[in-house]
């Protein structure tokens, strides 16, 4: 036989997935379990306690004096100003500390070294108390760099009490004298600071004045250059106007010469066709339309593509031959409607004696050709009537 012993921890762990009928009463099995509670970050809690109970009151402001963050109880040093809500340190600081704090913030803005105001007397709730104020511009971390922190530290008054009224009066007079001396010292520091700021401002104004003078001289030089450029542009404009007039005159002369040439060619009643080196139509006279089916829109087309009444299929080959040999070719050609033309093909020469195509002229010789044919027929008939003796 085997003997077993029950172990509570093991059986509880092994039988956790079995039906509830196999378990003991859950109130017995689920004994009090100790779940360790994870504590918060001790460093964070400690820092919060130190800030709340032991750190001095402080205010974080920007360069304009606007309050960004407040630490601790600052009611003894600042209070809301009457009227519209204004979260600015200059408006909220209590009486007696405003001029010293303004001067300290101006000094702190110059560098990152702390500025300390000692034994500043401020009034609150009908009583006077003294406080040390430290003003420093922050240089790290980057999230608060350039901001100013103002720290208030209370100054404990002396616990010694005078033994007699005379001694108490002397003590009060001494305190009053010290306050006056302190006010005089602060006024002197403010005056000195104001003088330094004025000197700095004068130097900056002097530097700015020199820069403005230099800029003025540059502007004067630029103005002179612009004046010179304007004169040059006017001179160029006058020259361009003169050239334009000359060109307009030449264009008018060209138009007049073109009209004269056109009238001359039309007055000769000689159909003339001008071709370029590729034998494309360059120009033609009006009489060409009586021989070739040509229009103004045909300029630039090959002349061999045009329909014609001439019985002259070799005209294209003859034009090529004339352009190659530079020799003039002339032939009498008939048309489909029994007209006769003297077709003359010659090279087209420019004023520089350069060959730049061909010129084809068509002279109407129908009357002469008909007379020639009649004379030939009459001559033939006479020879038949009077044959010559051998």
C-alpha positions as CSV (number, residue, x, y, z in Angstrom):
1,X,0.0,0.0,0.0
2,X,1.1,3.5,-0.6
3,X,0.7,6.4,1.8
4,X,0.2,10.0,0.6
5,X,0.4,13.3,2.3
6,X,-1.5,16.4,1.2
7,X,0.4,19.6,0.6
8,X,-1.9,22.7,0.5
9,X,0.3,24.9,-1.7
10,X,0.9,22.1,-4.2
11,X,-2.6,20.9,-4.4
12,X,-3.9,24.4,-4.7
13,X,-1.6,25.1,-7.7
14,X,-2.2,21.7,-9.4
15,X,-6.0,21.6,-9.1
16,X,-6.7,25.1,-10.0
17,X,-8.1,24.1,-13.4
18,X,-10.3,21.2,-12.1
19,X,-14.1,21.5,-11.6
20,X,-15.1,23.2,-8.4
21,X,-16.4,19.9,-7.0
22,X,-12.9,18.8,-6.4
23,X,-11.8,21.9,-4.5
24,X,-12.1,22.7,-0.9
25,X,-14.1,25.7,0.2
26,X,-12.7,28.7,-1.7
27,X,-12.7,30.7,1.5
28,X,-10.3,28.1,3.0
29,X,-8.0,27.7,0.0
30,X,-7.8,31.3,-0.9
31,X,-5.9,32.4,2.1
32,X,-4.7,36.0,2.5
33,X,-2.3,36.6,-0.2
34,X,0.3,39.3,0.1
35,X,0.7,41.2,-3.1
36,X,3.6,43.6,-2.8
37,X,2.5,47.1,-3.8
38,X,4.9,48.8,-6.2
39,X,5.9,52.0,-4.6
40,X,6.2,55.2,-6.7
41,X,9.5,56.7,-7.5
42,X,11.0,57.6,-4.2
43,X,13.2,60.3,-5.8
44,X,10.1,62.0,-7.3
45,X,8.2,61.9,-4.0
46,X,11.2,63.3,-2.1
47,X,11.6,66.1,-4.6
48,X,7.9,67.0,-4.3
49,X,8.1,67.0,-0.5
50,X,11.1,69.2,-0.6
51,X,9.5,71.6,-3.0
52,X,6.3,71.8,-1.0
53,X,7.7,72.2,2.5
54,X,11.3,73.2,2.5
55,X,12.1,75.1,-0.8
56,X,11.7,78.9,-0.9
57,X,8.9,80.5,-2.9
58,X,9.9,81.3,-6.4
59,X,8.4,82.6,-9.6
60,X,9.5,81.8,-13.2
61,X,9.0,84.7,-15.7
62,X,9.9,85.5,-19.2
63,X,11.9,88.5,-20.4
64,X,8.7,90.6,-20.5
65,X,7.9,89.8,-16.9
66,X,4.9,87.5,-17.6
67,X,4.6,84.8,-15.0
68,X,4.9,81.3,-16.3
69,X,5.2,79.1,-13.2
70,X,4.9,79.6,-9.4
71,X,6.5,77.4,-6.7
72,X,5.6,77.6,-3.0
73,X,3.5,80.3,-1.2
74,X,4.2,83.6,-2.8
75,X,1.3,85.6,-1.2
76,X,3.6,87.7,1.0
77,X,5.5,88.9,-2.1
78,X,3.1,89.2,-5.0
79,X,-0.7,89.7,-5.1
80,X,-3.2,90.1,-8.0
81,X,-3.6,93.7,-9.2
82,X,-6.9,95.3,-9.1
83,X,-8.9,95.5,-12.3
84,X,-8.4,93.2,-15.3
85,X,-6.5,90.1,-14.6
86,X,-2.8,90.6,-15.3
87,X,-0.3,87.8,-14.7
88,X,2.8,90.1,-14.9
89,X,5.4,90.3,-12.1
90,X,5.7,94.1,-12.4
91,X,2.0,94.5,-11.8
92,X,1.7,91.8,-9.0
93,X,4.8,92.5,-6.9
94,X,4.1,94.2,-3.6
95,X,4.9,97.8,-2.7
96,X,8.5,98.5,-1.8
97,X,10.0,95.7,-4.0
98,X,8.9,96.9,-7.5
99,X,11.8,99.3,-8.3
100,X,14.5,97.0,-7.0
101,X,13.0,94.0,-8.7
102,X,12.7,95.8,-12.1
103,X,16.4,96.9,-11.8
104,X,17.5,93.3,-10.8
105,X,15.7,91.8,-13.8
106,X,17.4,94.3,-16.2
107,X,20.8,93.3,-14.7
108,X,20.0,89.6,-14.9
109,X,19.1,89.9,-18.6
110,X,22.7,90.9,-19.4
111,X,24.3,87.6,-18.4
112,X,23.6,84.4,-16.5
113,X,25.0,85.5,-13.1
114,X,22.6,85.8,-10.2
115,X,21.5,89.3,-8.9
116,X,20.7,89.5,-5.2
117,X,18.5,92.1,-3.4
118,X,19.2,92.1,0.3
119,X,16.9,93.2,3.1
120,X,14.2,94.5,0.8
121,X,11.3,95.9,2.9
122,X,7.9,95.0,1.7
123,X,4.5,95.7,3.2
124,X,1.8,93.1,3.5
125,X,-1.4,92.9,5.5
126,X,-0.5,96.1,7.5
127,X,2.9,94.9,8.6
128,X,6.5,95.2,7.3
129,X,8.9,92.4,6.7
130,X,12.2,91.9,5.1
131,X,13.1,89.6,2.3
132,X,16.2,88.6,0.2
133,X,15.4,88.2,-3.5
134,X,17.6,86.3,-5.9
135,X,17.1,86.9,-9.6
136,X,18.9,84.8,-12.2
137,X,18.6,84.1,-15.9
138,X,18.5,80.3,-16.7
139,X,20.8,78.8,-19.3
140,X,19.8,75.2,-19.0
141,X,17.9,73.1,-19.9
142,X,16.9,74.2,-23.4
143,X,13.1,74.1,-22.5
144,X,13.6,77.0,-20.0
145,X,16.7,78.7,-21.4
146,X,16.4,82.4,-21.4
147,X,13.7,82.5,-18.7
148,X,14.2,84.3,-15.4
149,X,13.7,82.7,-11.9
150,X,12.9,84.9,-8.9
151,X,13.5,83.4,-5.5
152,X,12.1,84.9,-2.3
153,X,13.8,84.2,1.1
154,X,12.5,85.7,4.3
155,X,15.0,87.5,6.6
156,X,14.4,87.0,10.3
157,X,14.4,90.2,12.4
158,X,16.8,90.6,15.3
159,X,15.4,89.0,18.5
160,X,17.1,91.5,20.8
161,X,14.8,93.9,22.6
162,X,15.8,97.3,24.0
163,X,15.9,97.7,27.8
164,X,14.7,101.2,27.9
165,X,12.7,103.7,25.8
166,X,15.9,105.7,25.0
167,X,17.6,102.6,23.7
168,X,14.4,101.7,21.7
169,X,14.3,105.2,20.2
170,X,18.0,105.0,19.2
171,X,17.4,101.5,17.7
172,X,14.5,102.8,15.7
173,X,16.5,105.8,14.5
174,X,19.4,103.5,13.6
175,X,17.0,101.2,11.7
176,X,15.5,104.2,9.9
177,X,18.9,105.5,9.1
178,X,19.9,102.1,7.7
179,X,16.8,102.1,5.6
180,X,17.5,105.5,4.2
181,X,21.1,104.5,3.5
182,X,20.0,101.4,1.8
183,X,17.5,103.4,-0.3
184,X,20.2,105.9,-1.2
185,X,22.6,103.0,-2.2
186,X,19.9,101.5,-4.4
187,X,19.1,104.8,-5.9
188,X,22.8,105.3,-6.7
189,X,23.0,101.8,-8.2
190,X,19.9,102.5,-10.3
191,X,21.4,105.9,-11.4
192,X,24.7,104.2,-12.3
193,X,22.8,101.4,-14.2
194,X,20.8,104.1,-16.0
195,X,24.0,105.9,-17.0
196,X,25.5,102.7,-18.3
197,X,22.4,102.0,-20.3
198,X,22.4,105.5,-21.7
199,X,26.1,105.2,-22.7
200,X,25.3,101.8,-24.3
201,X,22.3,103.3,-26.1
202,X,24.4,106.3,-27.2
203,X,27.1,103.9,-28.6
204,X,24.4,101.9,-30.4
205,X,22.8,105.1,-31.7
206,X,26.2,106.2,-32.9
207,X,26.9,102.9,-34.6
208,X,23.4,103.0,-36.1
209,X,24.0,106.6,-37.3
210,X,27.2,105.5,-39.0
211,X,25.5,102.6,-40.6
212,X,22.7,105.0,-41.8
213,X,25.3,107.4,-43.2
214,X,27.1,104.5,-45.0
215,X,23.7,103.4,-46.3
216,X,22.9,106.9,-47.4
217,X,26.2,107.2,-49.3
218,X,25.5,103.8,-51.0
219,X,22.1,105.0,-51.9
220,X,23.5,108.3,-53.3
221,X,26.0,106.3,-55.3
222,X,23.3,104.0,-56.6
223,X,21.2,107.0,-57.5
224,X,24.1,108.5,-59.5
225,X,24.5,105.1,-61.3
226,X,20.8,105.0,-62.0
227,X,20.9,108.6,-63.3
228,X,23.9,107.7,-65.6
229,X,22.0,104.5,-66.7
230,X,18.9,106.6,-67.4
231,X,21.0,109.0,-69.6
232,X,22.5,106.1,-71.4
233,X,19.1,104.5,-71.9
234,X,17.8,107.9,-73.2
235,X,20.8,108.0,-75.6
236,X,20.2,104.4,-76.7
237,X,16.5,105.2,-77.2
238,X,17.3,108.1,-79.4
239,X,19.7,106.0,-81.4
240,X,17.0,103.2,-81.7
241,X,14.5,105.8,-82.8
242,X,16.9,107.0,-85.5
243,X,17.6,103.4,-86.6
244,X,13.8,102.7,-86.6
245,X,13.2,105.7,-88.8
246,X,15.9,104.6,-91.2
247,X,14.5,101.0,-91.2
248,X,11.0,102.4,-91.8
249,X,12.3,104.4,-94.7
250,X,14.0,101.4,-96.2
251,X,10.9,99.3,-95.8
252,X,8.9,102.0,-97.6
253,X,11.5,102.0,-100.3
254,X,11.4,98.3,-100.6
255,X,7.6,98.3,-100.7
256,X,7.7,101.0,-103.4
257,X,10.3,99.1,-105.4
258,X,8.3,95.9,-105.1
259,X,5.2,97.6,-106.4
260,X,7.2,99.1,-109.2
261,X,8.6,95.7,-110.1
262,X,5.2,94.1,-110.0
263,X,3.7,96.8,-112.2
264,X,6.7,96.5,-114.6
265,X,6.3,92.8,-115.0
266,X,2.6,93.0,-115.4
267,X,2.8,95.8,-117.9
268,X,5.1,93.7,-120.2
269,X,2.3,91.1,-120.5
270,X,5.0,88.5,-120.2
271,X,4.1,85.6,-117.9
272,X,7.1,85.1,-115.5
273,X,7.6,82.4,-113.0
274,X,10.4,82.6,-110.4
275,X,11.7,79.3,-108.9
276,X,14.2,78.6,-106.1
277,X,17.0,76.1,-106.2
278,X,14.6,73.3,-105.2
279,X,12.3,74.4,-108.1
280,X,9.7,75.5,-105.7
281,X,7.5,78.5,-106.7
282,X,8.9,81.7,-105.2
283,X,6.8,84.3,-107.2
284,X,4.8,84.7,-110.3
285,X,3.1,87.4,-112.4
286,X,-0.6,87.6,-113.0
287,X,-0.3,86.4,-116.6
288,X,1.0,83.0,-115.5
289,X,-2.5,82.1,-114.4
290,X,-3.5,82.0,-118.1
291,X,-1.0,79.3,-118.7
292,X,-0.7,77.4,-115.5
293,X,-3.4,76.6,-112.9
294,X,-1.7,78.5,-110.1
295,X,-2.8,80.5,-107.0
296,X,-1.2,82.5,-104.3
297,X,-1.4,79.5,-101.9
298,X,0.8,77.5,-104.3
299,X,3.9,79.6,-103.3
300,X,6.4,77.2,-101.9
301,X,5.2,74.1,-103.8
302,X,7.1,72.4,-106.7
303,X,6.0,73.9,-110.0
304,X,5.9,70.4,-111.6
305,X,2.9,69.6,-109.4
306,X,0.8,72.2,-111.2
307,X,-1.6,71.4,-114.0
308,X,-0.7,73.2,-117.3
309,X,-2.1,73.6,-120.9
310,X,1.5,73.5,-122.3
311,X,2.5,70.6,-124.5
312,X,5.9,70.7,-122.7
313,X,6.5,67.6,-120.6
314,X,10.3,68.2,-120.6
315,X,10.0,71.6,-118.8
316,X,11.2,70.1,-115.5
317,X,14.2,68.4,-117.0
318,X,15.1,71.5,-119.0
319,X,15.0,73.6,-115.8
320,X,17.3,71.3,-114.0
321,X,19.7,71.4,-117.0
322,X,19.7,75.2,-117.0
323,X,20.5,75.3,-113.3
324,X,23.4,73.0,-113.8
325,X,24.9,74.4,-117.0
326,X,23.8,78.1,-116.4
327,X,22.9,78.3,-120.1
328,X,19.7,79.9,-121.2
329,X,17.2,77.6,-123.1
330,X,14.4,78.9,-125.3
331,X,11.7,76.9,-127.2
332,X,8.4,77.5,-128.9
333,X,5.7,75.4,-127.3
334,X,2.0,75.0,-128.2
335,X,-0.9,74.6,-125.9
336,X,-4.0,72.5,-125.9
337,X,-6.1,75.5,-127.1
338,X,-3.9,76.2,-130.1
339,X,-1.9,79.0,-128.6
340,X,1.8,79.3,-128.9
341,X,4.3,80.6,-126.4
342,X,8.0,81.2,-126.4
343,X,9.2,79.5,-123.2
344,X,12.6,80.8,-122.1
345,X,14.4,79.3,-119.1
346,X,17.3,81.2,-117.6
347,X,19.3,81.3,-114.3
348,X,18.2,83.6,-111.5
349,X,21.1,85.7,-110.4
350,X,21.2,87.9,-107.3
351,X,22.9,91.3,-107.0
352,X,26.0,89.5,-105.7
353,X,26.1,87.5,-108.9
354,X,25.0,84.3,-107.1
355,X,22.7,81.8,-108.8
356,X,19.7,81.3,-106.6
357,X,17.2,79.4,-108.8
358,X,15.7,79.8,-112.3
359,X,13.3,82.2,-114.1
360,X,10.8,81.0,-116.7
361,X,9.1,83.4,-119.1
362,X,6.2,82.7,-121.4
363,X,5.9,85.1,-124.4
364,X,2.7,84.8,-126.5
365,X,3.7,84.2,-130.1
366,X,0.4,82.9,-131.4
367,X,0.0,85.5,-134.1
368,X,3.5,85.2,-135.4
369,X,3.3,81.4,-135.4
370,X,0.0,81.4,-137.2
371,X,1.5,83.8,-139.9
372,X,4.5,81.5,-140.2
373,X,2.3,78.5,-140.7
374,X,0.2,80.3,-143.3
375,X,3.3,81.4,-145.2
376,X,4.6,77.9,-145.1
377,X,1.4,76.5,-146.5
378,X,1.3,79.2,-149.2
379,X,4.8,78.5,-150.2
380,X,4.1,74.8,-150.4
381,X,1.1,75.4,-152.7
382,X,3.1,77.7,-155.0
383,X,5.8,75.0,-155.3
384,X,3.1,72.6,-156.4
385,X,1.8,74.9,-159.1
386,X,5.2,75.9,-160.4
387,X,7.6,73.1,-159.9
388,X,11.2,73.9,-160.5
389,X,12.9,72.4,-163.5
390,X,15.8,70.1,-162.9
